[in-house]
């Protein structure tokens, strides 16, 4: 399957999320993104070094600027279970804008065509690192990393195109 690219419609799918009242919800990607401008990014895994120290913090620190430039939602996806994502979110107490969404079985990641086999490193199938800018479900920017690289999927790259 080819990976998602500019001009594609974002596929729908359900992801797990702990809402503001700490209730576990299954939430539709289309429900989150329809009629909105969305920054959607994925990491290799919760608590992994680059993801925890650089990639995610960049989006948290840039959230206000992203919002001021028209981004309605900032969505983080990882192939982790929702309880891991909740625990990871708690390590960023200043976060007010990034939603931590769990793709526990990697179903949504496969729908995007962005799975990455890291079995040789003991991590199983994960998501490639990426950042998408989506406007009313249509992908307008697709910054997809090769392997485990981190060069084009950070918040600063999304800010450059806004």
PyMOL commands that set and color helices and strands:
alter all, ss='L'
color gray80, all
select helices_A, chain A and resi 29-33+49-68+82-90+107-112+119-121+155-161
alter helices_A, ss='H'
color red, helices_A
select strands_A, chain A and resi 14-18+24-28+37-42+73-78+98-102+115-117+125-127+130-135+138-144
alter strands_A, ss='S'
color yellow, strands_A
deselect
rebuild
show_as cartoon
